[in-house]
């Protein structure tokens, strides 16, 4: 595959890579636990991942389409009781980072820097002070605030459009040490009317994700966890032409977490894509999270 052909293909599959960057609406183990009223914390996420296999309709079309990324996200969270039975958790996420290309994609231009701001506000319908039993419905809203350049093949951190997702998540206490979590969501996309060098109109079908988590608690503040997620849908239409680029992506992540002090938690995760229909398949991913309670 020539450099220019690979770069064009990457531009066509930029959606799939953005999904990998933004995790769609994948959450960490235990994120749906409800904490006491007034709890506030800030989080810094540091992520690195890389891949080199480029896929189209489930078939590998290049083994040397190298991409790697270093991503940082800032997150603020505030737990607020709503009456005796409910709670809300307003929060924001601000991604930023750098993506590098190599191999057959070395000529592909990338827009790096600050990404789209994300606003999130779960409504908790079960408030268990231990965090072992929870149910919440969560709206997610992406604002087109990030750095976007239509002339670049990849805009992994900004999309020049609004997006909205609705997610529901449930935590069950299986035993004193084991918790099981299941989450599902559907993501809707606004229109990008300045897509690609020609300023085309991009529309996209809804994108769905189902994820399951299993946690084993050694102590209330220390656990190991495993997550499997499946994302599908999201076919795009550019100037009225279907791209036949719907996604079927399955990924796994393994996590260890602990409160190293009363108010600081560290989480480290490793993972990879297990299968992908469209885009760059992640060969490896390392996530690191620092949480500070206030």
C-alpha positions as CSV (number, residue, x, y, z in Angstrom):
1,X,0.0,0.0,0.0
2,X,1.4,3.4,-0.9
3,X,1.8,6.2,1.6
4,X,-0.9,8.3,-0.1
5,X,-3.4,5.4,-0.4
6,X,-2.9,4.6,3.3
7,X,-3.3,8.2,4.3
8,X,-6.6,8.4,2.4
9,X,-7.8,5.2,4.0
10,X,-6.8,6.5,7.4
11,X,-8.8,9.7,6.8
12,X,-11.8,7.5,5.9
13,X,-11.4,5.6,9.1
14,X,-10.6,8.5,11.4
15,X,-13.9,7.8,13.3
16,X,-12.6,4.4,14.4
17,X,-9.4,5.8,15.7
18,X,-11.3,8.6,17.5
19,X,-13.4,5.9,19.2
20,X,-10.2,4.3,20.5
21,X,-8.9,7.6,21.8
22,X,-12.0,8.7,23.5
23,X,-13.0,5.2,24.8
24,X,-16.4,5.9,23.5
25,X,-18.1,6.1,26.9
26,X,-16.1,3.3,28.5
27,X,-15.6,3.8,32.3
28,X,-13.2,2.4,34.8
29,X,-14.1,-0.3,37.3
30,X,-16.2,1.1,40.1
31,X,-16.9,4.4,38.5
32,X,-20.7,3.9,39.0
33,X,-20.3,3.7,42.8
34,X,-22.1,6.5,44.6
35,X,-20.1,8.3,47.3
36,X,-21.4,10.4,50.2
37,X,-23.1,13.8,49.6
38,X,-20.6,16.6,49.1
39,X,-17.7,14.3,48.0
40,X,-15.5,16.0,45.5
41,X,-12.5,14.7,43.6
42,X,-10.2,15.6,40.7
43,X,-8.6,13.0,38.4
44,X,-5.7,13.1,36.0
45,X,-5.6,10.3,33.4
46,X,-2.4,9.5,31.5
47,X,-2.7,7.0,28.6
48,X,-0.4,5.5,26.0
49,X,-1.4,3.2,23.2
50,X,-0.2,2.0,19.9
51,X,-1.1,-0.1,16.9
52,X,0.0,-0.9,13.4
53,X,-2.7,-3.1,11.8
54,X,-5.2,-1.2,9.6
55,X,-8.6,-3.0,9.0
56,X,-11.4,-2.5,6.5
57,X,-14.6,-4.5,6.9
58,X,-12.8,-6.9,9.2
59,X,-9.9,-7.5,6.8
60,X,-6.4,-6.3,7.5
61,X,-5.3,-4.1,4.7
62,X,-1.9,-3.0,6.1
63,X,0.4,-4.4,8.7
64,X,2.6,-1.3,8.9
65,X,0.1,1.6,9.5
66,X,1.7,2.7,12.7
67,X,0.0,4.9,15.1
68,X,0.8,5.8,18.7
69,X,-0.7,8.3,21.2
70,X,0.0,9.9,24.5
71,X,-3.2,11.3,26.0
72,X,-4.0,13.3,29.2
73,X,-7.4,13.9,30.5
74,X,-8.5,16.2,33.4
75,X,-11.7,15.3,35.2
76,X,-13.7,17.0,38.0
77,X,-16.5,15.2,40.0
78,X,-19.0,16.4,42.7
79,X,-21.5,14.1,44.4
80,X,-24.8,15.8,45.4
81,X,-27.7,14.1,47.2
82,X,-31.1,14.8,45.7
83,X,-33.6,14.2,48.4
84,X,-33.3,11.0,50.4
85,X,-33.4,8.5,47.5
86,X,-31.5,10.0,44.6
87,X,-28.2,11.6,43.8
88,X,-26.5,13.5,40.9
89,X,-22.9,13.7,40.0
90,X,-22.0,16.6,37.8
91,X,-18.6,16.4,36.2
92,X,-16.4,17.4,33.2
93,X,-13.6,15.7,31.2
94,X,-11.1,17.6,29.2
95,X,-8.8,15.5,26.9
96,X,-5.6,16.6,25.2
97,X,-2.7,14.8,23.7
98,X,-0.4,13.9,20.8
99,X,-0.7,11.3,18.1
100,X,2.2,10.1,16.0
101,X,2.1,8.3,12.7
102,X,4.7,6.0,11.0
103,X,5.3,3.3,8.5
104,X,2.8,3.6,5.6
105,X,1.0,6.4,7.5
106,X,4.1,8.6,8.0
107,X,2.7,11.3,5.7
108,X,-0.7,11.5,7.4
109,X,-1.1,14.9,9.1
110,X,-2.5,15.0,12.6
111,X,-4.2,17.8,14.6
112,X,-2.8,17.5,18.2
113,X,-3.6,19.6,21.3
114,X,-6.7,20.3,23.3
115,X,-9.8,18.2,22.6
116,X,-13.5,18.6,22.9
117,X,-14.9,19.3,26.4
118,X,-17.2,16.6,27.8
119,X,-20.0,17.3,30.3
120,X,-21.4,14.3,32.3
121,X,-24.1,14.1,35.0
122,X,-25.2,10.7,36.2
123,X,-28.6,10.4,38.0
124,X,-28.2,7.8,40.7
125,X,-31.4,5.8,41.6
126,X,-29.7,3.6,44.1
127,X,-27.5,5.1,46.8
128,X,-25.5,2.5,48.7
129,X,-22.9,4.1,51.0
130,X,-20.6,1.2,50.6
131,X,-20.5,1.6,46.8
132,X,-21.2,-2.1,46.3
133,X,-24.8,-1.6,44.9
134,X,-25.6,1.1,42.4
135,X,-27.7,2.0,39.5
136,X,-27.5,5.2,37.5
137,X,-28.6,6.8,34.2
138,X,-26.0,9.1,32.7
139,X,-26.2,11.7,29.9
140,X,-22.9,12.6,28.2
141,X,-22.5,15.8,26.1
142,X,-19.5,16.5,23.9
143,X,-19.0,20.2,23.0
144,X,-17.1,21.2,19.8
145,X,-14.5,23.2,21.7
146,X,-11.3,21.4,20.7
147,X,-8.7,22.1,18.0
148,X,-9.9,20.9,14.6
149,X,-8.3,21.2,11.2
150,X,-10.3,19.9,8.2
151,X,-7.1,19.7,6.1
152,X,-5.5,17.0,8.4
153,X,-6.3,13.3,7.9
154,X,-6.7,12.8,11.6
155,X,-8.5,15.0,14.2
156,X,-8.4,12.5,17.1
157,X,-9.3,14.9,19.9
158,X,-11.9,17.2,18.3
159,X,-14.7,16.5,15.8
160,X,-16.3,19.9,15.0
161,X,-19.7,18.6,16.0
162,X,-21.9,18.1,19.0
163,X,-22.4,14.5,20.4
164,X,-24.7,13.1,23.0
165,X,-24.8,9.7,24.7
166,X,-27.2,8.1,27.1
167,X,-25.7,5.4,29.4
168,X,-27.2,3.1,32.1
169,X,-25.0,1.3,34.6
170,X,-25.6,-1.2,37.4
171,X,-23.3,-2.6,40.1
172,X,-24.2,-5.8,41.9
173,X,-22.5,-7.1,45.1
174,X,-21.8,-10.8,44.4
175,X,-20.0,-11.5,47.6
176,X,-18.0,-9.6,50.2
177,X,-15.0,-9.5,47.8
178,X,-16.6,-9.6,44.3
179,X,-18.6,-7.0,42.4
180,X,-20.1,-7.3,38.9
181,X,-20.9,-4.3,36.7
182,X,-22.8,-4.0,33.5
183,X,-23.2,-0.9,31.4
184,X,-24.8,-0.1,28.1
185,X,-25.1,3.1,26.0
186,X,-26.1,4.6,22.7
187,X,-24.2,7.6,21.2
188,X,-25.8,10.1,18.8
189,X,-23.8,12.5,16.6
190,X,-24.5,16.0,15.3
191,X,-23.5,17.1,11.8
192,X,-20.0,18.1,10.9
193,X,-20.5,20.5,8.0
194,X,-16.7,21.1,7.4
195,X,-15.3,17.6,7.1
196,X,-12.2,17.0,5.0
197,X,-10.3,19.5,2.7
198,X,-13.5,20.0,0.6
199,X,-15.6,20.9,3.6
200,X,-18.0,18.0,3.1
201,X,-21.0,17.3,5.3
202,X,-20.5,14.3,7.7
203,X,-23.4,12.5,9.3
204,X,-23.2,9.4,11.4
205,X,-25.5,6.6,12.6
206,X,-25.8,5.9,16.4
207,X,-22.9,4.0,18.0
208,X,-23.6,1.5,20.8
209,X,-21.4,0.0,23.5
210,X,-21.9,-2.8,26.0
211,X,-19.3,-3.3,28.7
212,X,-19.0,-5.7,31.7
213,X,-16.7,-5.4,34.7
214,X,-15.6,-7.8,37.4
215,X,-13.8,-6.6,40.6
216,X,-12.2,-8.5,43.4
217,X,-11.7,-6.4,46.5
218,X,-8.7,-7.3,48.8
219,X,-9.7,-4.4,51.1
220,X,-12.3,-1.6,50.7
221,X,-9.6,0.5,49.0
222,X,-7.7,-2.0,47.0
223,X,-9.0,-4.2,44.1
224,X,-8.1,-5.8,40.8
225,X,-10.6,-5.8,38.0
226,X,-11.2,-6.9,34.4
227,X,-13.4,-5.3,31.7
228,X,-14.6,-6.5,28.3
229,X,-16.3,-4.0,26.0
230,X,-18.0,-4.3,22.6
231,X,-18.7,-1.3,20.4
232,X,-20.7,-1.5,17.2
233,X,-22.5,0.8,14.7
234,X,-21.6,4.3,13.8
235,X,-21.6,4.0,10.0
236,X,-20.9,7.4,8.4
237,X,-22.4,9.2,5.4
238,X,-20.3,11.9,3.7
239,X,-22.2,14.3,1.3
240,X,-25.0,11.7,1.2
241,X,-22.7,8.7,0.4
242,X,-22.7,5.8,2.8
243,X,-19.1,4.8,3.7
244,X,-19.8,1.2,4.8
245,X,-17.5,1.8,7.8
246,X,-19.6,0.6,10.7
247,X,-17.6,-0.5,13.7
248,X,-17.4,-3.9,15.5
249,X,-14.8,-3.5,18.1
250,X,-14.1,-5.8,21.1
251,X,-11.5,-4.8,23.7
252,X,-10.3,-5.9,27.1
253,X,-8.7,-4.2,30.0
254,X,-7.1,-5.4,33.3
255,X,-6.8,-3.0,36.3
256,X,-5.3,-2.8,39.7
257,X,-6.2,0.1,42.1
258,X,-5.5,1.2,45.6
259,X,-5.8,4.2,47.9
260,X,-2.2,4.9,48.8
261,X,-3.3,7.5,51.3
262,X,-6.8,8.4,52.7
263,X,-7.4,10.8,49.9
264,X,-5.2,9.6,46.9
265,X,-6.1,6.6,44.7
266,X,-3.8,5.2,42.0
267,X,-5.2,3.0,39.2
268,X,-3.1,1.3,36.5
269,X,-4.5,-0.7,33.6
270,X,-3.2,-2.6,30.6
271,X,-5.3,-3.8,27.6
272,X,-5.7,-4.2,23.9
273,X,-8.2,-4.6,21.1
274,X,-9.3,-8.2,20.7
275,X,-11.0,-7.7,17.3
276,X,-11.9,-4.7,15.1
277,X,-13.8,-4.2,11.8
278,X,-12.7,-0.8,10.8
279,X,-9.6,1.3,11.7
280,X,-6.4,0.8,13.6
281,X,-6.3,-2.2,16.0
282,X,-4.7,-1.3,19.3
283,X,-1.8,-3.8,20.0
284,X,-1.2,-2.4,23.5
285,X,-2.7,0.2,25.9
286,X,-1.4,1.4,29.3
287,X,-3.6,3.7,31.4
288,X,-2.7,5.4,34.6
289,X,-5.1,7.4,36.8
290,X,-4.4,9.6,39.8
291,X,-7.5,10.6,41.9
292,X,-7.4,13.2,44.7
293,X,-10.3,13.6,47.1
294,X,-11.2,17.0,48.4
